[in-house]
Amino acid sequence: MSVHKTGTAIGENDRIHLDDEWEVCAWARYFNASERRVKEAVAAVGDSAMKVREHLRGHSEERPSA
């Protein structure tokens, strides 16, 4: 499954293709993140949508220390 086909779920084999701006935008909406953050996540962990989701979740939970 792919976000642009179903809009609902990420399958194990889903890949984020950075050469397709529409797809990057769709994944950014899916992850509730900016396109820049999606691109940075792909650079950090590869194009697996599941790994990108985990990476973005991990970074969104980080909080600066007081």
PDB file of N, CA, C and O in Angstrom:
ATOM      1  N   MET A   1       0.850  -1.196   0.000  1.00  0.00           N
ATOM      2  CA  MET A   1       0.000   0.000   0.000  1.00  0.00           C
ATOM      3  C   MET A   1       0.879   1.236   0.000  1.00  0.00           C
ATOM      4  O   MET A   1       2.005   1.216   0.497  1.00  0.00           O
ATOM      5  N   SER A   2       0.366   2.279  -0.547  1.00  0.00           N
ATOM      6  CA  SER A   2       1.083   3.538  -0.583  1.00  0.00           C
ATOM      7  C   SER A   2       0.134   4.655  -0.190  1.00  0.00           C
ATOM      8  O   SER A   2      -1.069   4.573  -0.440  1.00  0.00           O
ATOM      9  N   VAL A   3       0.665   5.680   0.414  1.00  0.00           N
ATOM     10  CA  VAL A   3      -0.177   6.772   0.900  1.00  0.00           C
ATOM     11  C   VAL A   3      -0.991   7.402  -0.217  1.00  0.00           C
ATOM     12  O   VAL A   3      -2.125   7.820   0.017  1.00  0.00           O
ATOM     13  N   HIS A   4      -0.446   7.481  -1.422  1.00  0.00           N
ATOM     14  CA  HIS A   4      -1.199   8.110  -2.497  1.00  0.00           C
ATOM     15  C   HIS A   4      -2.243   7.173  -3.101  1.00  0.00           C
ATOM     16  O   HIS A   4      -3.098   7.618  -3.866  1.00  0.00           O
ATOM     17  N   LYS A   5      -2.186   5.895  -2.772  1.00  0.00           N
ATOM     18  CA  LYS A   5      -3.185   4.960  -3.279  1.00  0.00           C
ATOM     19  C   LYS A   5      -4.349   4.800  -2.299  1.00  0.00           C
ATOM     20  O   LYS A   5      -5.506   4.737  -2.713  1.00  0.00           O
ATOM     21  N   THR A   6      -4.044   4.735  -1.003  1.00  0.00           N
ATOM     22  CA  THR A   6      -5.103   4.484  -0.029  1.00  0.00           C
ATOM     23  C   THR A   6      -5.311   5.625   0.944  1.00  0.00           C
ATOM     24  O   THR A   6      -6.430   5.868   1.394  1.00  0.00           O
ATOM     25  N   GLY A   7      -4.229   6.331   1.273  1.00  0.00           N
ATOM     26  CA  GLY A   7      -4.329   7.423   2.223  1.00  0.00           C
ATOM     27  C   GLY A   7      -4.493   6.979   3.663  1.00  0.00           C
ATOM     28  O   GLY A   7      -4.744   7.805   4.540  1.00  0.00           O
ATOM     29  N   THR A   8      -4.353   5.673   3.923  1.00  0.00           N
ATOM     30  CA  THR A   8      -4.656   5.208   5.262  1.00  0.00           C
ATOM     31  C   THR A   8      -3.531   4.480   5.961  1.00  0.00           C
ATOM     32  O   THR A   8      -3.293   4.742   7.140  1.00  0.00           O
ATOM     33  N   ALA A   9      -2.835   3.587   5.307  1.00  0.00           N
ATOM     34  CA  ALA A   9      -1.895   2.729   6.011  1.00  0.00           C
ATOM     35  C   ALA A   9      -0.548   2.685   5.310  1.00  0.00           C
ATOM     36  O   ALA A   9      -0.436   2.946   4.113  1.00  0.00           O
ATOM     37  N   ILE A  10       0.467   2.348   6.087  1.00  0.00           N
ATOM     38  CA  ILE A  10       1.799   2.175   5.540  1.00  0.00           C
ATOM     39  C   ILE A  10       2.087   0.683   5.529  1.00  0.00           C
ATOM     40  O   ILE A  10       1.995   0.019   6.560  1.00  0.00           O
ATOM     41  N   GLY A  11       2.432   0.166   4.375  1.00  0.00           N
ATOM     42  CA  GLY A  11       2.825  -1.230   4.265  1.00  0.00           C
ATOM     43  C   GLY A  11       4.320  -1.379   4.457  1.00  0.00           C
ATOM     44  O   GLY A  11       5.063  -0.401   4.374  1.00  0.00           O
ATOM     45  N   GLU A  12       4.765  -2.601   4.714  1.00  0.00           N
ATOM     46  CA  GLU A  12       6.182  -2.855   4.949  1.00  0.00           C
ATOM     47  C   GLU A  12       7.059  -2.458   3.778  1.00  0.00           C
ATOM     48  O   GLU A  12       8.214  -2.081   3.975  1.00  0.00           O
ATOM     49  N   ASN A  13       6.539  -2.534   2.573  1.00  0.00           N
ATOM     50  CA  ASN A  13       7.347  -2.266   1.383  1.00  0.00           C
ATOM     51  C   ASN A  13       7.163  -0.865   0.822  1.00  0.00           C
ATOM     52  O   ASN A  13       7.690  -0.564  -0.249  1.00  0.00           O
ATOM     53  N   ASP A  14       6.433  -0.005   1.512  1.00  0.00           N
ATOM     54  CA  ASP A  14       6.214   1.352   1.003  1.00  0.00           C
ATOM     55  C   ASP A  14       7.500   2.155   1.059  1.00  0.00           C
ATOM     56  O   ASP A  14       8.222   2.140   2.057  1.00  0.00           O
ATOM     57  N   ARG A  15       7.770   2.849  -0.021  1.00  0.00           N
ATOM     58  CA  ARG A  15       8.962   3.674  -0.147  1.00  0.00           C
ATOM     59  C   ARG A  15       8.557   5.113  -0.418  1.00  0.00           C
ATOM     60  O   ARG A  15       7.528   5.375  -1.042  1.00  0.00           O
ATOM     61  N   ILE A  16       9.368   6.034   0.052  1.00  0.00           N
ATOM     62  CA  ILE A  16       9.139   7.453  -0.191  1.00  0.00           C
ATOM     63  C   ILE A  16      10.093   7.871  -1.300  1.00  0.00           C
ATOM     64  O   ILE A  16      11.312   7.800  -1.143  1.00  0.00           O
ATOM     65  N   HIS A  17       9.535   8.303  -2.410  1.00  0.00           N
ATOM     66  CA  HIS A  17      10.321   8.693  -3.572  1.00  0.00           C
ATOM     67  C   HIS A  17      10.492  10.208  -3.577  1.00  0.00           C
ATOM     68  O   HIS A  17       9.561  10.945  -3.902  1.00  0.00           O
ATOM     69  N   LEU A  18      11.673  10.660  -3.220  1.00  0.00           N
ATOM     70  CA  LEU A  18      11.932  12.092  -3.114  1.00  0.00           C
ATOM     71  C   LEU A  18      11.947  12.795  -4.461  1.00  0.00           C
ATOM     72  O   LEU A  18      11.863  14.023  -4.509  1.00  0.00           O
ATOM     73  N   ASP A  19      12.052  12.057  -5.547  1.00  0.00           N
ATOM     74  CA  ASP A  19      12.052  12.692  -6.862  1.00  0.00           C
ATOM     75  C   ASP A  19      10.644  13.052  -7.335  1.00  0.00           C
ATOM     76  O   ASP A  19      10.486  13.670  -8.388  1.00  0.00           O
ATOM     77  N   ASP A  20       9.633  12.677  -6.575  1.00  0.00           N
ATOM     78  CA  ASP A  20       8.239  12.981  -6.910  1.00  0.00           C
ATOM     79  C   ASP A  20       7.698  13.964  -5.865  1.00  0.00           C
ATOM     80  O   ASP A  20       7.326  13.563  -4.762  1.00  0.00           O
ATOM     81  N   GLU A  21       7.658  15.255  -6.223  1.00  0.00           N
ATOM     82  CA  GLU A  21       7.245  16.283  -5.257  1.00  0.00           C
ATOM     83  C   GLU A  21       5.832  16.063  -4.721  1.00  0.00           C
ATOM     84  O   GLU A  21       5.567  16.326  -3.547  1.00  0.00           O
ATOM     85  N   TRP A  22       4.920  15.582  -5.573  1.00  0.00           N
ATOM     86  CA  TRP A  22       3.560  15.317  -5.110  1.00  0.00           C
ATOM     87  C   TRP A  22       3.574  14.256  -4.024  1.00  0.00           C
ATOM     88  O   TRP A  22       2.864  14.375  -3.025  1.00  0.00           O
ATOM     89  N   GLU A  23       4.380  13.219  -4.218  1.00  0.00           N
ATOM     90  CA  GLU A  23       4.455  12.138  -3.243  1.00  0.00           C
ATOM     91  C   GLU A  23       5.063  12.628  -1.929  1.00  0.00           C
ATOM     92  O   GLU A  23       4.590  12.257  -0.854  1.00  0.00           O
ATOM     93  N   VAL A  24       6.100  13.451  -2.005  1.00  0.00           N
ATOM     94  CA  VAL A  24       6.698  14.004  -0.787  1.00  0.00           C
ATOM     95  C   VAL A  24       5.655  14.824  -0.027  1.00  0.00           C
ATOM     96  O   VAL A  24       5.563  14.735   1.198  1.00  0.00           O
ATOM     97  N   CYS A  25       4.882  15.611  -0.744  1.00  0.00           N
ATOM     98  CA  CYS A  25       3.826  16.401  -0.125  1.00  0.00           C
ATOM     99  C   CYS A  25       2.784  15.501   0.532  1.00  0.00           C
ATOM    100  O   CYS A  25       2.334  15.779   1.644  1.00  0.00           O
ATOM    101  N   ALA A  26       2.400  14.426  -0.149  1.00  0.00           N
ATOM    102  CA  ALA A  26       1.410  13.503   0.398  1.00  0.00           C
ATOM    103  C   ALA A  26       1.921  12.822   1.662  1.00  0.00           C
ATOM    104  O   ALA A  26       1.188  12.696   2.643  1.00  0.00           O
ATOM    105  N   TRP A  27       3.179  12.383   1.640  1.00  0.00           N
ATOM    106  CA  TRP A  27       3.751  11.765   2.840  1.00  0.00           C
ATOM    107  C   TRP A  27       3.862  12.787   3.975  1.00  0.00           C
ATOM    108  O   TRP A  27       3.616  12.449   5.132  1.00  0.00           O
ATOM    109  N   ALA A  28       4.222  14.005   3.664  1.00  0.00           N
ATOM    110  CA  ALA A  28       4.314  15.045   4.697  1.00  0.00           C
ATOM    111  C   ALA A  28       2.958  15.235   5.371  1.00  0.00           C
ATOM    112  O   ALA A  28       2.881  15.350   6.594  1.00  0.00           O
ATOM    113  N   ARG A  29       1.907  15.268   4.589  1.00  0.00           N
ATOM    114  CA  ARG A  29       0.562  15.379   5.169  1.00  0.00           C
ATOM    115  C   ARG A  29       0.233  14.155   6.002  1.00  0.00           C
ATOM    116  O   ARG A  29      -0.328  14.272   7.092  1.00  0.00           O
ATOM    117  N   TYR A  30       0.580  12.989   5.495  1.00  0.00           N
ATOM    118  CA  TYR A  30       0.311  11.738   6.209  1.00  0.00           C
ATOM    119  C   TYR A  30       1.007  11.727   7.571  1.00  0.00           C
ATOM    120  O   TYR A  30       0.423  11.323   8.577  1.00  0.00           O
ATOM    121  N   PHE A  31       2.258  12.176   7.588  1.00  0.00           N
ATOM    122  CA  PHE A  31       3.039  12.181   8.825  1.00  0.00           C
ATOM    123  C   PHE A  31       2.799  13.430   9.671  1.00  0.00           C
ATOM    124  O   PHE A  31       3.320  13.530  10.782  1.00  0.00           O
ATOM    125  N   ASN A  32       2.022  14.374   9.163  1.00  0.00           N
ATOM    126  CA  ASN A  32       1.805  15.651   9.841  1.00  0.00           C
ATOM    127  C   ASN A  32       3.152  16.324  10.119  1.00  0.00           C
ATOM    128  O   ASN A  32       3.439  16.757  11.235  1.00  0.00           O
ATOM    129  N   ALA A  33       3.947  16.392   9.082  1.00  0.00           N
ATOM    130  CA  ALA A  33       5.287  16.973   9.175  1.00  0.00           C
ATOM    131  C   ALA A  33       5.523  17.821   7.925  1.00  0.00           C
ATOM    132  O   ALA A  33       4.794  17.711   6.939  1.00  0.00           O
ATOM    133  N   SER A  34       6.530  18.648   7.981  1.00  0.00           N
ATOM    134  CA  SER A  34       6.861  19.450   6.804  1.00  0.00           C
ATOM    135  C   SER A  34       7.566  18.576   5.774  1.00  0.00           C
ATOM    136  O   SER A  34       8.116  17.526   6.106  1.00  0.00           O
ATOM    137  N   GLU A  35       7.545  19.019   4.530  1.00  0.00           N
ATOM    138  CA  GLU A  35       8.259  18.304   3.478  1.00  0.00           C
ATOM    139  C   GLU A  35       9.751  18.257   3.797  1.00  0.00           C
ATOM    140  O   GLU A  35      10.416  17.254   3.539  1.00  0.00           O
ATOM    141  N   ARG A  36      10.264  19.332   4.351  1.00  0.00           N
ATOM    142  CA  ARG A  36      11.685  19.372   4.725  1.00  0.00           C
ATOM    143  C   ARG A  36      12.010  18.289   5.750  1.00  0.00           C
ATOM    144  O   ARG A  36      13.033  17.613   5.636  1.00  0.00           O
ATOM    145  N   ARG A  37      11.137  18.118   6.761  1.00  0.00           N
ATOM    146  CA  ARG A  37      11.382  17.089   7.781  1.00  0.00           C
ATOM    147  C   ARG A  37      11.308  15.691   7.186  1.00  0.00           C
ATOM    148  O   ARG A  37      12.072  14.809   7.580  1.00  0.00           O
ATOM    149  N   VAL A  38      10.392  15.478   6.237  1.00  0.00           N
ATOM    150  CA  VAL A  38      10.308  14.171   5.574  1.00  0.00           C
ATOM    151  C   VAL A  38      11.599  13.904   4.807  1.00  0.00           C
ATOM    152  O   VAL A  38      12.153  12.808   4.889  1.00  0.00           O
ATOM    153  N   LYS A  39      12.080  14.893   4.067  1.00  0.00           N
ATOM    154  CA  LYS A  39      13.316  14.730   3.305  1.00  0.00           C
ATOM    155  C   LYS A  39      14.503  14.480   4.225  1.00  0.00           C
ATOM    156  O   LYS A  39      15.356  13.648   3.915  1.00  0.00           O
ATOM    157  N   GLU A  40      14.573  15.181   5.346  1.00  0.00           N
ATOM    158  CA  GLU A  40      15.650  14.968   6.313  1.00  0.00           C
ATOM    159  C   GLU A  40      15.576  13.571   6.903  1.00  0.00           C
ATOM    160  O   GLU A  40      16.604  12.922   7.099  1.00  0.00           O
ATOM    161  N   ALA A  41      14.368  13.103   7.188  1.00  0.00           N
ATOM    162  CA  ALA A  41      14.192  11.767   7.750  1.00  0.00           C
ATOM    163  C   ALA A  41      14.616  10.696   6.748  1.00  0.00           C
ATOM    164  O   ALA A  41      15.252   9.711   7.124  1.00  0.00           O
ATOM    165  N   VAL A  42      14.267  10.883   5.481  1.00  0.00           N
ATOM    166  CA  VAL A  42      14.686   9.939   4.443  1.00  0.00           C
ATOM    167  C   VAL A  42      16.209   9.925   4.346  1.00  0.00           C
ATOM    168  O   VAL A  42      16.809   8.863   4.189  1.00  0.00           O
ATOM    169  N   ALA A  43      16.829  11.083   4.439  1.00  0.00           N
ATOM    170  CA  ALA A  43      18.290  11.157   4.396  1.00  0.00           C
ATOM    171  C   ALA A  43      18.908  10.428   5.587  1.00  0.00           C
ATOM    172  O   ALA A  43      19.982   9.839   5.469  1.00  0.00           O
ATOM    173  N   ALA A  44      18.229  10.469   6.732  1.00  0.00           N
ATOM    174  CA  ALA A  44      18.765   9.870   7.953  1.00  0.00           C
ATOM    175  C   ALA A  44      18.566   8.357   8.020  1.00  0.00           C
ATOM    176  O   ALA A  44      19.461   7.634   8.457  1.00  0.00           O
ATOM    177  N   VAL A  45      17.387   7.871   7.584  1.00  0.00           N
ATOM    178  CA  VAL A  45      17.071   6.452   7.802  1.00  0.00           C
ATOM    179  C   VAL A  45      16.764   5.672   6.533  1.00  0.00           C
ATOM    180  O   VAL A  45      16.532   4.464   6.597  1.00  0.00           O
ATOM    181  N   GLY A  46      16.757   6.330   5.387  1.00  0.00           N
ATOM    182  CA  GLY A  46      16.429   5.648   4.141  1.00  0.00           C
ATOM    183  C   GLY A  46      15.000   5.923   3.718  1.00  0.00           C
ATOM    184  O   GLY A  46      14.284   6.682   4.371  1.00  0.00           O
ATOM    185  N   ASP A  47      14.586   5.298   2.618  1.00  0.00           N
ATOM    186  CA  ASP A  47      13.288   5.621   2.033  1.00  0.00           C
ATOM    187  C   ASP A  47      12.121   4.755   2.515  1.00  0.00           C
ATOM    188  O   ASP A  47      11.011   4.889   1.999  1.00  0.00           O
ATOM    189  N   SER A  48      12.343   3.880   3.480  1.00  0.00           N
ATOM    190  CA  SER A  48      11.261   3.061   4.028  1.00  0.00           C
ATOM    191  C   SER A  48      10.292   3.949   4.806  1.00  0.00           C
ATOM    192  O   SER A  48      10.687   4.642   5.745  1.00  0.00           O
ATOM    193  N   ALA A  49       9.027   3.921   4.408  1.00  0.00           N
ATOM    194  CA  ALA A  49       8.032   4.758   5.076  1.00  0.00           C
ATOM    195  C   ALA A  49       7.902   4.405   6.558  1.00  0.00           C
ATOM    196  O   ALA A  49       7.692   5.290   7.387  1.00  0.00           O
ATOM    197  N   MET A  50       8.025   3.129   6.894  1.00  0.00           N
ATOM    198  CA  MET A  50       7.920   2.734   8.297  1.00  0.00           C
ATOM    199  C   MET A  50       9.075   3.312   9.117  1.00  0.00           C
ATOM    200  O   MET A  50       8.868   3.802  10.227  1.00  0.00           O
ATOM    201  N   LYS A  51      10.284   3.254   8.571  1.00  0.00           N
ATOM    202  CA  LYS A  51      11.446   3.801   9.282  1.00  0.00           C
ATOM    203  C   LYS A  51      11.348   5.313   9.404  1.00  0.00           C
ATOM    204  O   LYS A  51      11.709   5.887  10.431  1.00  0.00           O
ATOM    205  N   VAL A  52      10.856   5.955   8.349  1.00  0.00           N
ATOM    206  CA  VAL A  52      10.680   7.412   8.409  1.00  0.00           C
ATOM    207  C   VAL A  52       9.659   7.762   9.480  1.00  0.00           C
ATOM    208  O   VAL A  52       9.869   8.698  10.252  1.00  0.00           O
ATOM    209  N   ARG A  53       8.555   7.022   9.537  1.00  0.00           N
ATOM    210  CA  ARG A  53       7.536   7.279  10.564  1.00  0.00           C
ATOM    211  C   ARG A  53       8.144   7.147  11.963  1.00  0.00           C
ATOM    212  O   ARG A  53       7.927   8.004  12.819  1.00  0.00           O
ATOM    213  N   GLU A  54       8.901   6.080  12.192  1.00  0.00           N
ATOM    214  CA  GLU A  54       9.535   5.880  13.501  1.00  0.00           C
ATOM    215  C   GLU A  54      10.499   7.013  13.818  1.00  0.00           C
ATOM    216  O   GLU A  54      10.539   7.508  14.945  1.00  0.00           O
ATOM    217  N   HIS A  55      11.264   7.414  12.833  1.00  0.00           N
ATOM    218  CA  HIS A  55      12.228   8.502  13.015  1.00  0.00           C
ATOM    219  C   HIS A  55      11.515   9.811  13.368  1.00  0.00           C
ATOM    220  O   HIS A  55      11.923  10.517  14.290  1.00  0.00           O
ATOM    221  N   LEU A  56      10.458  10.124  12.636  1.00  0.00           N
ATOM    222  CA  LEU A  56       9.722  11.361  12.902  1.00  0.00           C
ATOM    223  C   LEU A  56       9.052  11.314  14.271  1.00  0.00           C
ATOM    224  O   LEU A  56       9.024  12.326  14.971  1.00  0.00           O
ATOM    225  N   ARG A  57       8.525  10.189  14.660  1.00  0.00           N
ATOM    226  CA  ARG A  57       7.912  10.060  15.988  1.00  0.00           C
ATOM    227  C   ARG A  57       8.945  10.260  17.081  1.00  0.00           C
ATOM    228  O   ARG A  57       8.682  10.927  18.082  1.00  0.00           O
ATOM    229  N   GLY A  58      10.123   9.679  16.885  1.00  0.00           N
ATOM    230  CA  GLY A  58      11.177   9.817  17.876  1.00  0.00           C
ATOM    231  C   GLY A  58      11.610  11.248  18.052  1.00  0.00           C
ATOM    232  O   GLY A  58      11.881  11.686  19.170  1.00  0.00           O
ATOM    233  N   HIS A  59      11.680  11.995  16.945  1.00  0.00           N
ATOM    234  CA  HIS A  59      12.108  13.390  17.023  1.00  0.00           C
ATOM    235  C   HIS A  59      11.006  14.288  17.533  1.00  0.00           C
ATOM    236  O   HIS A  59      11.294  15.314  18.148  1.00  0.00           O
ATOM    237  N   SER A  60       9.749  13.937  17.297  1.00  0.00           N
ATOM    238  CA  SER A  60       8.673  14.798  17.775  1.00  0.00           C
ATOM    239  C   SER A  60       8.493  14.660  19.282  1.00  0.00           C
ATOM    240  O   SER A  60       7.931  15.544  19.929  1.00  0.00           O
ATOM    241  N   GLU A  61       8.975  13.539  19.842  1.00  0.00           N
ATOM    242  CA  GLU A  61       8.840  13.329  21.282  1.00  0.00           C
ATOM    243  C   GLU A  61      10.000  13.927  22.059  1.00  0.00           C
ATOM    244  O   GLU A  61       9.931  14.060  23.280  1.00  0.00           O
ATOM    245  N   GLU A  62      11.066  14.289  21.355  1.00  0.00           N
ATOM    246  CA  GLU A  62      12.196  14.900  22.036  1.00  0.00           C
ATOM    247  C   GLU A  62      11.814  16.275  22.542  1.00  0.00           C
ATOM    248  O   GLU A  62      11.165  17.053  21.842  1.00  0.00           O
ATOM    249  N   ARG A  63      12.220  16.562  23.755  1.00  0.00           N
ATOM    250  CA  ARG A  63      11.945  17.870  24.325  1.00  0.00           C
ATOM    251  C   ARG A  63      13.242  18.462  24.847  1.00  0.00           C
ATOM    252  O   ARG A  63      14.072  17.752  25.415  1.00  0.00           O
ATOM    253  N   PRO A  64      13.415  19.746  24.658  1.00  0.00           N
ATOM    254  CA  PRO A  64      14.634  20.359  25.189  1.00  0.00           C
ATOM    255  C   PRO A  64      14.628  20.340  26.696  1.00  0.00           C
ATOM    256  O   PRO A  64      13.577  20.496  27.317  1.00  0.00           O
ATOM    257  N   SER A  65      15.790  20.151  27.293  1.00  0.00           N
ATOM    258  CA  SER A  65      15.866  20.152  28.749  1.00  0.00           C
ATOM    259  C   SER A  65      15.770  21.585  29.274  1.00  0.00           C
ATOM    260  O   SER A  65      16.202  22.540  28.629  1.00  0.00           O
ATOM    261  N   ALA A  66      15.204  21.694  30.438  1.00  0.00           N
ATOM    262  CA  ALA A  66      14.993  23.030  31.026  1.00  0.00           C
ATOM    263  C   ALA A  66      16.177  23.498  31.817  1.00  0.00           C
ATOM    264  O   ALA A  66      16.155  24.597  32.370  1.00  0.00           O
TER     265      ALA A  66
END
